[in-house]
């Protein structure tokens, strides 16, 4: 085989391998894009279902998603929501003064830092409840969760939606029985809420174990006496996972405190109700 023939063969093999790599990369990209789209759709559907379950919503309720952003350069907080009239934007200074409002741009500016989301449920123009997204540092990594608040501004539920805590230990904070301990507590009482390592009363644990088998509203009605008794008591920690228990409790407390202050600003632009 001559030198020219060897050169042509090498070039042919190189071209074939390059083409195969390009085609493979394109296929992987298409699969990734399709998977990401499916994952995002499934995630959004799961979140909507969780919101409806936490607030016991029916088809008559309308849920609006409010995204919250910090503009560090301007020292402002930006709120954006999408409704029948299109995307709206409300901008407040850090002192709570309304800076401007109007139609929202197509996409948030790159310099804005996300502050989480707030879901506002309304029925007939009146508040039917709220779900606030929060996150906190757990024993290992971040714990992301939803806090549901009913129209009376009592906690309607807490649900962990992402975590990497240890199975059988910190992961127990993602169970219905642990999150159920927050149900029925007034949002104003959470600022002093603490965690105890004392054993949980058996009747309270038995009630909490039934929470994932019945709607929250029905469960609250069936255990009203226990809820009245426990709302003044601390959260019972998961055995062997006090750090995770305290982390989630602290995260809920901080998230609800932020909600109360933010909703006081946003309420006039949604409804007439403001938490005290």
Residue, then its C-alpha position, 0 to 999 in steps of 0.5 A: x500500500x502506497x503512502x497516499x493510499x495509507x493517508x486516504x485510509x486514515x482520513x476516511x477512518x477519521x471522518x467516519x469516527x468524527x461523523x459517528x461522534x457528531x451523530x451520537x452527540x446530537x442523539x444524546x442532546x435530543x434525548x437529554x432535551x426530551x427528558x428534561x422537558x418531561x422531567x420539568x412537566x412531571x415536576x410541575x404536575x407533582x407540585x400542583x398536586x401537592x398544593x391542591x392536597x395540602x390546601x384541600x382545593x377543589x376545581x373552583x379554586x384558582x392558583x397563581x404562582x408568584x416568583x420572587x427575586x432580589x435585585x441587589x444592584x437596586x436594593x429591590x425585591x421583584x415579584x412576578x405573576x402570570x394571570x388571565x391579563x398576562x404577566x405582571x410585575x411588582x417591585x418594592x424597595x427593601x423598606x417595603x415601598x412600592x417602586x413600580x408595577x406593570x407588565x413583566x418582561x419576557x424573562x428575568x434579568x440575569x442579575x436577579x437572584x431567586x428568592x423562591x416561589x409563593x402560590x396564592x389560591x383564590x376562590x371567588x376573588x377571596x384567598x383560599x390559602x397559600x403555599x410558600x416554597x422554602x429551603x434549609x440546610x439539613x444534616x447533609x445537604x439542602x432540604x426543599x419544602x412547601x409550607x401550606x397556610x390556610x385562609x385563616x393563616x394557620x399552617x395547613x401542612x408541611x411537605x418536603x419535596x427534595x432532600x438527601x437526608x439519611x434513610x430511616x433518620x433525617x429522611x423521616x422529616x419528609x414523612x406525613x407524620x413529621x410534617x403533620x406536627x405543624x398543622x393547625x399552628x397559627x403562623x404568628x406562633x411559629x416564631x417561638x416554635x422549638x424542637x424537643x427530644x422528648x418521646x411523642x405521646x402515643x395518641x398523637x403519633x397514632x393520629x399522625x400516622x393516619x394523616x397520609x390516608x385521609x384528606x387533610x381537612x377531614x383529618x383536622x376535623x377528626x383530631x381537633x382536640x389533639x390539635x388544640x392540645x399539641x399546637x402549644x407544644x414543640x415539634x417532636x424530633x425524629x429519633x437519632x435525627x435531631x439536627x434534621x428535625x431542627x433544620x426543617x423546623x427552623x426553615x419553616x419558621x423563617x419561611x413563614x416569617x418571610x411570607x407574612x412580611x411579603x404578603x402584607x405588601x402583596x395582598x392589596x394587589x391580589x385580595x383584601x386579606x392580610x395576615x396579622 
